[in-house]
Amino acid sequence: MARIEEIVSKQKEGAQFVISAQMLRMPPEEFDALAQIWMEEGGPGFEVAGVPHRRVIDGEFVIDRVTVVKPLTR
């Protein structure tokens, strides 16, 4: 998970950016499970924005990238 935190820490507050399975070197199925948690609870230092991108693997739709926003700190 340190890699996710590295990606987020490089972003400015309020920035919108993409996190993908490929960026994290994870299989899409594993990333899908993680993205589901982020959609419900938020991620480490970001919130999911918009509709996640899905692709079909073995007849099932899995999330392979999400657009996120780093919130402004107050």
Residue pairs with C-beta under 8 A, 6 or more apart in sequence:
1 44
3 23
3 24
3 25
4 19
4 24
4 43
4 44
5 44
5 45
7 17
7 19
7 23
8 43
8 44
8 45
8 46
8 70
9 45
11 17
11 46
11 70
12 70
13 70
13 71
13 72
13 73
14 69
14 70
14 71
14 72
15 69
15 70
16 49
16 67
16 68
16 69
17 67
17 68
17 69
17 70
18 65
18 66
18 67
18 68
19 43
19 46
19 65
19 66
19 68
20 31
20 64
20 65
20 66
21 27
21 28
21 30
21 31
21 32
21 64
21 65
22 64
22 65
24 31
26 34
28 55
28 57
28 62
28 63
28 64
29 57
29 62
31 62
31 63
31 64
32 62
32 63
32 64
35 48
35 52
35 63
35 66
36 63
38 46
38 48
38 66
38 68
39 48
39 52
39 66
42 48
43 68
45 70
46 68
46 69
46 70
46 71
47 68
47 69
47 71
48 66
48 67
48 68
49 67
49 68
49 69
50 67
52 63
52 65
52 66
52 67
53 63
53 64
53 65
53 66
54 61
54 62
54 63
54 64
55 61
55 62
55 64
56 62
